[in-house]
């Protein structure tokens, strides 16, 4: 057990030393239930103590972790993004949830719309 602990400490030190030059800016942890949490790998401190893995401000129970890997993006994002008026100017089509095509001027606050643009199709809520 002591040997395993020392090996983990050496790996953690090597991991934090190499992260600045590594092409993957995030270290992502996946738990047994499929939940993913990404931590910036640029300034990373990893500590293992009492069956817990502390990475920056995140804490994981070692028994619950299923995998850990470097990633190019933060995989904990929820996919919700702010869209401003200049982004709407680039739209090609706007539809309400009944599939009816609407003009931007017809969009009402609090309603959900499907917005098609050159960069993709998005579901938006007008605020």
C-alpha positions as CSV (number, residue, x, y, z in Angstrom):
1,X,0.0,0.0,0.0
2,X,2.8,2.4,0.9
3,X,4.5,1.6,-2.4
4,X,1.3,2.4,-4.3
5,X,0.8,5.6,-2.4
6,X,4.4,6.8,-3.2
7,X,3.9,5.9,-6.9
8,X,0.7,7.9,-7.0
9,X,2.5,10.9,-5.4
10,X,5.3,10.7,-8.0
11,X,2.7,10.5,-10.8
12,X,0.8,13.5,-9.4
13,X,4.0,15.6,-9.3
14,X,4.9,14.5,-12.8
15,X,1.3,15.2,-14.0
16,X,1.3,18.8,-12.6
17,X,4.8,19.5,-14.0
18,X,3.8,18.4,-17.5
19,X,0.3,19.9,-17.7
20,X,1.5,23.4,-18.8
21,X,3.0,22.1,-22.0
22,X,0.4,19.4,-22.7
23,X,-2.0,20.0,-25.6
24,X,-5.0,19.1,-23.4
25,X,-6.0,21.9,-21.1
26,X,-8.4,19.8,-19.0
27,X,-8.2,16.7,-16.8
28,X,-11.6,15.0,-16.8
29,X,-12.8,12.6,-14.1
30,X,-15.7,10.2,-14.7
31,X,-17.5,8.5,-11.8
32,X,-19.2,5.1,-11.9
33,X,-22.6,6.8,-12.5
34,X,-21.3,8.5,-15.7
35,X,-21.0,12.0,-14.2
36,X,-18.0,13.9,-15.7
37,X,-16.1,16.7,-14.0
38,X,-13.3,18.6,-15.8
39,X,-10.5,20.5,-14.0
40,X,-8.1,22.9,-15.7
41,X,-4.8,21.2,-16.0
42,X,-2.7,24.3,-16.2
43,X,-2.4,24.8,-12.4
44,X,-3.2,21.5,-10.9
45,X,-2.6,20.1,-7.4
46,X,-3.5,16.4,-6.8
47,X,-3.7,15.0,-3.3
48,X,-4.7,11.4,-2.3
49,X,-5.7,10.9,1.3
50,X,-8.0,8.6,3.2
51,X,-9.6,7.1,0.1
52,X,-10.2,10.6,-1.4
53,X,-8.7,12.2,-4.4
54,X,-8.5,16.0,-4.2
55,X,-7.8,17.8,-7.5
56,X,-7.8,21.6,-7.1
57,X,-11.1,22.4,-5.4
58,X,-12.8,19.1,-6.5
59,X,-12.9,16.0,-4.3
60,X,-13.6,12.5,-5.4
61,X,-14.0,9.2,-3.6
62,X,-11.5,6.8,-5.2
63,X,-13.9,3.9,-5.1
64,X,-16.4,6.0,-7.2
65,X,-14.0,6.9,-10.0
66,X,-14.2,4.9,-13.2
67,X,-11.7,6.8,-15.3
68,X,-9.5,9.9,-15.6
69,X,-8.2,11.3,-18.8
70,X,-7.0,14.5,-20.4
71,X,-9.4,16.3,-22.7
72,X,-9.5,19.3,-25.1
73,X,-12.7,20.8,-23.6
74,X,-14.5,21.2,-20.3
75,X,-16.8,18.2,-20.4
76,X,-18.8,19.5,-17.4
77,X,-20.5,22.2,-19.4
78,X,-24.2,22.0,-19.7
79,X,-24.4,23.2,-23.3
80,X,-26.2,26.4,-22.4
81,X,-24.7,29.5,-24.1
82,X,-25.6,33.1,-24.2
83,X,-26.7,34.3,-27.7
84,X,-26.6,38.0,-28.3
85,X,-28.3,40.1,-31.0
86,X,-25.3,40.1,-33.4
87,X,-25.5,36.3,-33.4
88,X,-29.2,36.5,-34.3
89,X,-28.3,38.7,-37.2
90,X,-26.5,35.8,-38.7
91,X,-29.5,33.5,-38.6
92,X,-31.0,32.0,-41.7
93,X,-34.3,30.7,-40.2
94,X,-36.2,31.0,-36.9
95,X,-39.0,28.5,-35.9
96,X,-41.4,28.3,-32.9
97,X,-41.9,25.0,-31.2
98,X,-44.9,24.2,-33.4
99,X,-42.6,24.4,-36.5
100,X,-44.0,27.7,-37.8
101,X,-41.4,30.0,-39.3
102,X,-41.3,33.3,-37.4
103,X,-39.5,36.6,-38.0
104,X,-37.1,37.9,-35.3
105,X,-39.4,40.8,-34.6
106,X,-42.2,38.2,-33.7
107,X,-40.1,36.5,-31.0
108,X,-41.6,37.0,-27.5
109,X,-39.8,37.0,-24.2
110,X,-39.9,33.7,-22.4
111,X,-40.6,31.7,-25.5
112,X,-38.4,28.9,-26.9
113,X,-37.3,29.0,-30.6
114,X,-35.3,26.9,-32.9
115,X,-32.7,29.2,-34.6
116,X,-30.9,28.0,-37.7
117,X,-27.6,29.7,-38.6
118,X,-24.5,29.1,-40.7
119,X,-22.7,27.7,-37.6
120,X,-25.5,25.3,-36.6
121,X,-29.0,24.9,-35.3
122,X,-29.8,26.0,-31.7
123,X,-32.7,26.0,-29.3
124,X,-32.9,29.5,-27.7
125,X,-35.1,31.2,-25.1
126,X,-35.8,34.8,-25.8
127,X,-35.2,37.0,-22.7
